[in-house]
Amino acid sequence: DAKAGETLFAQTNIGANPGCKTCHSLDGSALVGPTMQGFAARAATRVQGESAEQYTRQSITDPNAHVVEGFAQGVMPTFKDVLSDTQLNDLTAYLLTLK
């Protein structure tokens, strides 16, 4: 449910972690993490052999697996044990609408 994912993205906190919007912009501006503007297109080509969905899910649950150039490793917390499967699916669906 991309709409539920959009709501989740907009939260200030997710569990004890800062929410997505705290570190990732939607308008291309630089924050702590890469912008989500155009995310779906980049996710589809980021890691050879991985689909956009696979890359997105791994970026949320294991953020140090593929750190975007220009950003520091170890800054983004993992949401592996923070998000339910439904929330992870919803957030992934939303991020893949960001073309």
C-alpha positions in Angstrom: 0.0 0.0 0.0 2.0 3.0 -1.3 -0.3 5.5 0.5 0.5 3.8 3.9 4.2 3.9 2.9 3.9 7.6 2.2 2.5 8.1 5.7 5.3 6.1 7.2 7.9 8.0 5.3 6.5 11.3 6.6 6.8 10.2 10.3 9.3 12.1 12.4 10.3 9.0 14.2 9.9 5.3 13.5 10.4 3.4 16.7 13.5 4.9 18.4 15.0 5.9 15.0 14.5 9.1 13.1 11.9 8.8 10.4 12.8 8.7 6.7 12.0 12.4 6.0 14.5 13.5 8.7 17.4 12.4 6.5 16.0 12.0 3.0 14.4 14.8 1.0 11.8 14.4 -1.7 12.8 17.5 -3.7 16.4 16.8 -4.6 17.9 18.9 -1.7 20.8 17.4 0.2 20.3 16.2 3.7 22.1 13.6 5.8 21.1 10.9 3.2 20.5 10.8 -0.5 17.4 12.5 -1.9 14.5 10.2 -2.7 13.6 12.3 -5.8 13.9 10.0 -8.8 14.5 7.0 -6.4 12.6 4.4 -8.4 14.7 4.9 -11.6 18.0 4.8 -9.6 17.0 1.8 -7.6 16.3 -0.2 -10.8 19.9 0.2 -11.9 21.9 0.6 -8.6 23.0 -3.0 -8.2 23.4 -5.3 -11.1 21.3 -8.4 -10.8 18.9 -6.9 -8.2 15.5 -5.5 -8.9 14.4 -2.1 -7.7 12.3 -3.8 -5.1 15.2 -6.0 -3.8 17.5 -3.0 -3.7 15.0 -0.9 -1.8 14.2 -3.6 0.8 17.9 -4.2 1.4 18.6 -0.5 1.7 16.0 -0.3 4.5 17.0 -3.5 6.4 20.7 -3.5 5.7 21.7 0.1 4.8 25.4 -0.6 4.8 25.1 -3.2 2.0 25.2 -0.6 -0.8 26.2 2.9 0.5 25.5 5.6 -2.1 28.7 7.4 -3.2 29.3 10.6 -1.3 27.5 9.4 1.9 29.0 7.8 5.0 28.6 4.2 5.9 27.1 3.5 9.3 24.9 6.6 9.5 21.5 5.1 8.5 20.1 2.8 11.1 18.7 -0.5 10.1 14.9 -0.9 10.2 15.0 -4.7 10.0 13.5 -5.3 13.4 11.7 -2.0 13.6 9.3 -2.3 10.7 6.7 -5.1 10.3 6.7 -7.0 7.0 3.6 -5.0 6.1 5.3 -1.7 6.8 8.4 -2.7 4.9 6.2 -3.6 1.9 4.2 -0.4 2.2 7.4 1.8 2.4 9.0 -0.1 -0.5 5.8 0.4 -2.6 5.9 4.1 -1.9 9.5 4.6 -2.6 9.1 2.9 -6.0 6.5 5.5 -7.0 9.1 8.2 -6.7 10.1 8.5 -10.4 
